[in-house]
Amino acid sequence: MELYIRIKDGKPFEHPILGNNFRQAFPNIDTENLPPEFARFVRVALPVIGVFEVYRECVYELVDGVYTDVHNVRLMTAEEKTTKIAEAKANLRPNWTLNEETLQHSPPAINSLD
């Protein structure tokens, strides 16, 4: 995906623009020779968020010479983790068990018929 972003006061401004939209909005700008107020942008997919992680934000930053998404994720605090486990336990079906590391619910064992 071809993307560009506007640079204002040395920082990314607003959101990335698709290449075709960029050329329509700025027909006199050569995308192979961008002026300093524009830069190429590379989209980075959202990372997989762990069970006990919290997605904070996405910011646009210059990384290795290219403007890109930088996703900020943090670990839950002990209190947040305890609350999340308690909520998962409260939603268990009768006789089911909870793996507190993955928050996966497991059904009760099925008794074999002899």
C-alpha positions as a printed NumPy array, in Angstrom:
array([[  0.   ,   0.   ,   0.   ],
       [  1.447,   3.318,  -1.075],
       [  1.08 ,   5.972,   1.643],
       [  2.344,   9.502,   2.301],
       [  2.134,  11.748,   5.331],
       [  2.382,  15.491,   5.767],
       [  5.214,  16.825,   7.929],
       [  4.543,  20.016,   9.871],
       [  7.092,  21.569,  12.239],
       [  9.255,  18.472,  11.805],
       [  6.524,  16.056,  12.961],
       [  3.915,  13.897,  11.225],
       [  0.686,  15.856,  10.814],
       [ -2.761,  14.273,  10.654],
       [ -3.055,  10.812,   9.069],
       [ -1.351,   9.017,   6.172],
       [ -2.797,   9.607,   2.696],
       [ -3.26 ,   6.884,   0.082],
       [ -1.026,   7.359,  -2.953],
       [ -3.871,   7.934,  -5.433],
       [ -5.553,  10.446,  -3.113],
       [ -2.218,  12.19 ,  -2.566],
       [ -1.668,  12.618,  -6.303],
       [ -5.204,  13.98 ,  -6.737],
       [ -4.82 ,  16.437,  -3.851],
       [ -1.292,  17.496,  -4.806],
       [ -0.955,  16.979,  -8.578],
       [  2.174,  19.148,  -8.831],
       [  4.202,  17.11 ,  -6.316],
       [  6.504,  14.431,  -7.695],
       [  6.185,  11.407,  -5.354],
       [  9.677,  10.312,  -6.399],
       [ 11.128,  13.62 ,  -5.195],
       [  9.024,  14.709,  -2.22 ],
       [  9.432,  18.175,  -0.718],
       [ 10.36 ,  18.337,   2.994],
       [  6.725,  18.831,   4.057],
       [  5.782,  15.311,   2.856],
       [  7.229,  11.848,   3.429],
       [  6.551,   8.246,   2.57 ],
       [  4.715,   6.293,   5.242],
       [  4.805,   2.555,   5.998],
       [  1.8  ,   1.026,   7.768],
       [  2.616,  -1.451,  10.543],
       [ -0.019,  -3.999,  11.542],
       [ -1.438,  -3.961,  15.037],
       [  0.544,  -6.372,  17.212],
       [ -1.036,  -9.356,  18.911],
       [ -2.068,  -8.14 ,  22.35 ],
       [ -1.477, -10.615,  25.159],
       [ -4.13 , -11.57 ,  27.681],
       [ -2.58 ,  -9.344,  30.323],
       [ -1.471,  -6.478,  28.096],
       [ -3.187,  -3.164,  27.377],
       [ -3.009,  -1.372,  24.043],
       [ -2.176,   2.265,  24.779],
       [ -1.902,   4.106,  21.489],
       [ -0.489,   4.333,  18.017],
       [  1.798,   7.23 ,  17.168],
       [  3.547,   8.102,  13.924],
       [  7.326,   8.287,  14.227],
       [ 10.428,   8.316,  12.09 ],
       [ 12.002,   4.856,  12.408],
       [ 15.123,   3.977,  10.413],
       [ 14.464,   6.883,   8.048],
       [ 10.804,   6.051,   7.352],
       [  7.656,   7.379,   9.006],
       [  5.619,   4.519,  10.391],
       [  3.104,   3.379,  13.012],
       [  4.548,   2.763,  16.452],
       [  2.136,   0.778,  18.612],
       [  2.498,   1.189,  22.362],
       [  1.469,  -1.736,  24.568],
       [  1.965,  -2.089,  28.302],
       [  1.629,  -4.916,  30.798],
       [ -1.379,  -4.803,  33.104],
       [ -0.781,  -3.773,  36.672],
       [ -1.229,  -6.446,  39.348],
       [ -4.583,  -4.858,  40.233],
       [ -5.782,  -4.872,  36.611],
       [ -4.716,  -8.487,  36.219],
       [ -6.533,  -9.517,  39.427],
       [ -9.699,  -7.736,  38.266],
       [ -9.569,  -9.402,  34.836],
       [ -9.14 , -12.861,  36.398],
       [-12.035, -12.191,  38.796],
       [-14.269, -11.148,  35.872],
       [-13.346, -14.301,  33.966],
       [-14.152, -16.439,  37.026],
       [-17.496, -14.682,  37.437],
       [-18.406, -15.649,  33.861],
       [-17.569, -19.351,  34.214],
       [-20.299, -21.871,  33.496],
       [-21.11 , -24.236,  36.372],
       [-18.383, -26.868,  36.893],
       [-16.046, -25.319,  34.336],
       [-12.486, -24.368,  35.274],
       [-10.382, -21.344,  34.413],
       [ -6.722, -21.316,  33.43 ],
       [ -5.614, -18.103,  35.149],
       [ -2.572, -17.715,  32.873],
       [ -4.525, -17.788,  29.596],
       [ -8.071, -17.041,  30.833],
       [ -9.269, -20.05 ,  28.85 ],
       [-12.39 , -21.801,  30.139],
       [-12.346, -25.615,  30.208],
       [-15.438, -27.785,  30.369],
       [-15.875, -30.371,  33.105],
       [-14.425, -33.802,  32.439],
       [-16.861, -36.204,  30.827],
       [-17.357, -39.359,  32.863],
       [-16.895, -42.43 ,  30.744],
       [-19.69 , -44.955,  30.669],
       [-18.577, -48.38 ,  31.814]])
